[in-house]
Amino acid sequence: MDYLHDFDIDLKSAFETCKTRIASYSEEFRDQTLDYLEKHNILNKAFAGNCLSFLLPFWLQTTFPVQREICRHIVAGNIFGFLYFLIQDAVMDTLPGEYQGDLLPLGNLLYLDFFEQYRQLFPGNSPFWSYLNQYFREWADSVARERRGYWKPQQDSSGPELIQLAHKAAPLKICGAAACLLNDNETAIRPLAKAIDAVVISFQLLDDWDDWREDLEIGNCSFFLSQVMRLCDIKEFSTLEESHVQTAVYGHDLAERFMAIMEGNQDLLLSGSVPYLPYLVAYHQSLWETCRKISLKTQEHKQAMLKGGFYHFLYFSSKST
């Protein structure tokens, strides 16, 4: 089982569907959007982004099977949705005075095509649209809270705070609701959403870890940086510095704390309280392995520092050769 490549043929078909649709855009948007799509094409060797947004509908097939062509429609919807939400993030991350107004019109086109893929599958009176509204609202609330500095130093990595973190990617659950309803299994939507939230939390922890310097620079108090503030007893985000991150990572074992959260998420995925999805479990295991490697590296670094400057110099000199 290869969670990354078992569905390459189907994924290629979904991307071709998106390309065909984008080719009908006006000349003003067509080339820009095709370039944007190609940049985020998971089938490209240069792609280094999140595969979950593109592959989740295929991974659900082991438990919630639908016709192949319908699944490809759902994936095409995910692709349009992924690009739409990337544009929203890009606009929100723009510093005051920098945004020139070129992204939002494109975002509206992608938003319409995202809806169109699902409109073909569900009539207006389907409960699907209530779930879609719920997940959009979860996303909006989560990103708004983050922009307002919702993550406060006094908050620990408890359940409610982690759920808010998961909701940054709440629209991913839309394809889960679709798969359940197409299988006449609406009762599975909530536990499936719980499983998806768990995986998103683990992914988001690593994503925050990768992006902390950028978040610090633009003043975005991510969950990662909020934990740094809590561990270092920093009261105001404006006083947070890179040295505090080093203290949290090497002095307070922040990577180990994140590993513990991921282990809890893996236990949930295997507990039987949520639908068992082997591809999703395998993907989550890869996230945990990445965090474990980070933890081992930080522990090695920490031990080198404790043994003194000269040993530290020799250790990292050997690592770079």
C-alpha positions in Angstrom: 0.0 0.0 0.0 1.4 3.3 -1.1 -0.7 6.2 0.1 1.1 8.7 -2.1 1.0 6.9 -5.5 -1.7 4.2 -5.5 -4.1 6.7 -7.1 -1.9 8.5 -9.6 -4.1 7.7 -12.6 -7.2 8.9 -10.9 -5.5 12.0 -9.6 -4.2 12.8 -13.1 -7.8 12.6 -14.4 -9.0 15.0 -11.7 -6.3 17.5 -12.5 -7.2 17.2 -16.2 -10.8 18.0 -15.4 -9.6 21.1 -13.6 -7.4 22.1 -16.5 -10.3 21.8 -18.9 -12.5 24.0 -16.8 -9.8 26.6 -16.2 -9.2 26.7 -20.0 -12.7 28.2 -20.3 -11.7 31.2 -18.1 -11.3 34.6 -19.7 -7.9 35.4 -21.0 -7.2 37.7 -18.1 -7.3 34.8 -15.6 -6.6 31.6 -17.7 -2.8 31.5 -17.9 -2.4 32.7 -14.3 -4.8 30.0 -13.0 -3.2 27.2 -15.0 0.2 28.2 -13.7 -1.2 28.3 -10.2 -2.7 24.8 -10.7 0.5 23.4 -12.1 2.5 24.8 -9.2 0.4 22.9 -6.8 0.1 19.7 -8.8 1.0 16.9 -6.5 2.0 14.7 -9.5 4.9 17.1 -10.2 8.3 16.0 -8.8 8.9 19.5 -7.6 5.7 19.6 -5.5 6.5 19.8 -1.8 3.1 20.7 -0.4 0.3 18.9 1.5 -1.0 15.7 -0.2 -3.9 15.3 2.1 -6.1 17.8 0.3 -5.8 15.9 -3.0 -5.7 12.3 -1.9 -8.2 12.1 1.0 -11.3 11.3 -1.2 -9.4 8.4 -2.7 -8.2 7.2 0.7 -11.9 7.2 1.9 -12.7 4.6 -0.8 -11.6 1.6 1.4 -14.5 2.3 3.7 -16.9 4.6 1.8 -16.7 3.5 -1.8 -18.3 5.5 -4.6 -18.1 5.2 -8.4 -14.7 6.1 -9.7 -16.0 9.0 -11.9 -17.9 10.4 -8.9 -14.8 10.2 -6.7 -12.8 12.1 -9.4 -15.5 14.8 -9.3 -15.0 15.1 -5.6 -11.2 15.3 -6.0 -11.6 18.0 -8.6 -13.8 19.9 -6.1 -11.1 19.5 -3.5 -8.5 20.9 -6.0 -10.5 24.0 -6.7 -11.3 24.4 -3.0 -7.6 24.0 -2.1 -6.6 26.7 -4.5 -9.4 28.9 -3.3 -8.3 28.7 0.4 -4.7 29.2 -0.6 -5.7 32.5 -2.1 -7.6 33.4 1.1 -4.5 32.6 3.2 -2.3 34.6 0.8 -4.5 37.7 1.1 -4.8 37.4 4.9 -1.0 37.1 5.2 -0.3 40.2 3.1 1.2 43.0 5.1 -0.9 46.2 5.3 -0.6 48.3 2.1 0.9 45.4 0.0 -2.2 43.8 -1.4 -3.0 44.9 -4.9 -6.3 43.3 -5.5 -5.3 40.7 -8.1 -6.0 37.5 -6.2 -9.6 37.9 -4.9 -11.3 37.9 -8.4 -9.4 34.7 -9.2 -10.5 33.2 -5.9 -14.1 33.9 -6.7 -13.8 31.9 -9.9 -12.2 28.9 -8.1 -14.9 29.2 -5.4 -17.6 28.8 -8.0 -16.0 25.8 -9.6 -15.5 24.2 -6.2 -19.3 24.5 -5.6 -20.1 23.3 -9.2 -18.3 19.9 -8.6 -20.6 19.2 -5.6 -23.7 20.7 -7.1 -23.6 17.9 -9.7 -23.7 15.3 -6.9 -26.2 16.8 -4.4 -29.6 18.5 -4.9 -30.3 21.7 -3.0 -32.3 19.9 -0.3 -29.5 17.4 0.5 -28.1 17.6 4.1 -24.7 17.8 2.4 -25.1 21.6 2.2 -25.6 21.9 5.9 -22.4 20.1 6.5 -20.6 22.3 4.0 -21.9 25.4 5.7 -20.7 24.0 9.1 -17.2 23.4 7.9 -16.9 26.7 6.2 -18.0 28.4 9.4 -15.5 26.3 11.4 -12.7 27.5 9.1 -13.7 31.1 9.2 -13.9 31.1 13.0 -10.5 29.4 13.4 -8.6 31.7 11.0 -10.3 34.8 12.5 -9.3 33.7 16.0 -5.7 33.2 14.9 -5.6 36.6 13.3 -6.9 38.2 16.5 -4.2 36.4 18.5 -6.6 33.9 19.9 -3.8 31.5 20.9 -2.8 32.9 24.3 0.2 32.0 26.4 -2.0 30.6 29.2 -3.5 28.0 26.9 -2.0 24.6 26.9 -2.2 22.0 24.2 -5.6 20.7 25.4 -8.4 19.2 23.4 -10.5 22.3 22.7 -7.5 24.4 21.6 -6.4 21.6 19.3 -9.8 21.3 17.7 -9.6 25.0 16.9 -6.3 24.3 15.3 -7.8 21.5 13.2 -10.6 23.8 12.0 -8.0 25.8 10.0 -8.5 22.9 7.5 -12.2 22.2 8.3 -13.2 22.3 4.6 -11.3 19.0 4.1 -14.2 17.4 5.9 -16.5 18.3 3.1 -15.4 15.4 1.0 -15.9 13.1 4.0 -19.5 14.2 4.4 -20.0 13.6 0.7 -18.6 10.1 0.8 -20.7 9.2 3.8 -23.9 10.5 2.2 -23.2 8.8 -1.1 -23.0 5.6 0.9 -26.3 6.3 2.7 -24.3 6.5 6.0 -24.9 9.9 7.5 -24.3 8.6 11.0 -20.6 8.1 10.1 -20.0 11.7 9.2 -19.3 12.9 12.8 -16.8 10.1 13.7 -15.1 10.5 10.3 -14.8 14.2 10.9 -13.2 13.5 14.2 -10.6 11.2 12.5 -9.9 13.9 9.9 -9.5 16.5 12.6 -6.9 14.3 14.3 -4.8 14.0 11.2 -5.1 17.7 10.4 -3.9 18.5 14.0 -0.8 16.5 13.5 -0.1 18.0 10.0 -0.7 21.5 11.4 1.7 21.0 14.2 4.5 20.2 11.7 3.4 23.0 9.4 3.5 25.5 12.2 7.0 24.2 13.1 8.2 24.7 9.5 6.7 28.2 9.3 7.5 29.7 12.7 10.1 32.2 11.4 7.7 33.5 8.8 4.9 33.7 11.3 7.0 35.5 13.8 8.1 38.0 11.1 4.6 38.8 10.0 3.1 38.8 13.5 1.0 35.7 13.1 0.6 34.0 16.5 0.4 30.4 15.4 -0.4 27.6 17.8 3.4 26.7 17.7 4.4 30.2 18.8 1.6 30.3 21.4 3.2 27.2 23.0 6.6 28.9 22.9 5.0 31.9 24.7 3.4 29.6 27.3 6.6 27.6 28.0 8.7 30.8 28.2 6.1 32.8 30.2 5.9 35.5 27.5 2.8 37.7 28.0 2.8 39.7 24.8 3.5 38.4 21.3 5.3 41.6 20.5 8.1 40.7 22.9 8.6 37.2 21.5 12.0 36.6 20.0 13.8 33.7 18.2 15.8 33.0 21.4 12.5 32.1 23.1 11.8 29.5 20.4 15.2 27.9 21.1 14.5 27.9 24.8 11.1 26.1 24.2 12.6 23.6 21.8 15.8 22.7 23.7 14.9 23.7 27.2 11.3 22.6 27.4 11.3 19.7 24.9 8.6 21.1 22.6 9.1 18.5 20.0 8.4 15.7 22.5 5.2 17.5 23.5 4.1 17.6 19.9 5.0 13.9 19.6 2.8 13.0 22.5 -0.2 14.8 20.8 0.5 12.9 17.6 0.7 9.6 19.5 -2.8 10.3 21.0 -4.1 11.0 17.5 -2.7 7.7 16.2 -4.3 5.9 19.1 -7.6 7.5 18.1 -7.3 6.4 14.5 -6.8 2.8 15.6 -9.3 2.8 18.5 -12.4 1.7 16.6 -14.3 4.8 17.7 -13.7 6.3 14.3 -13.9 4.6 10.8 -10.7 2.6 10.1 -9.0 4.1 7.0 -5.7 2.3 6.3 -4.4 5.0 3.9 -5.1 7.7 6.4 -3.4 5.7 9.2 -0.4 5.2 7.1 -0.2 8.9 6.2 -0.5 9.9 9.8 2.2 7.4 10.8 4.5 9.3 8.3 3.7 12.6 10.1 4.6 11.0 13.4 7.9 9.7 12.0 8.7 13.2 10.8 8.1 14.6 14.2 10.2 11.8 15.8 13.1 12.7 13.5 12.8 16.3 14.6 12.7 15.2 18.2 15.8 13.1 17.8 17.7 15.9 16.1 16.8 18.4 18.8 17.9 15.9 21.5 21.2 15.4 19.7 21.7 19.1 19.4 20.8 19.6 23.1 23.3 17.0 24.2 26.0 18.5 22.1 25.4 21.9 23.6 25.5 20.4 27.1 28.9 18.9 26.5 30.4 22.2 25.6 31.3 24.5 22.8 34.2 22.6 21.3 32.3 19.3 21.3 29.3 21.2 19.8 31.6 22.5 17.0 33.0 19.1 16.2 29.5 17.5 16.3 27.9 19.8 13.8 31.0 19.9 11.7 30.7 16.1 11.3 27.0 16.4 10.5 27.6 18.8 7.7 30.2 16.5 5.9 
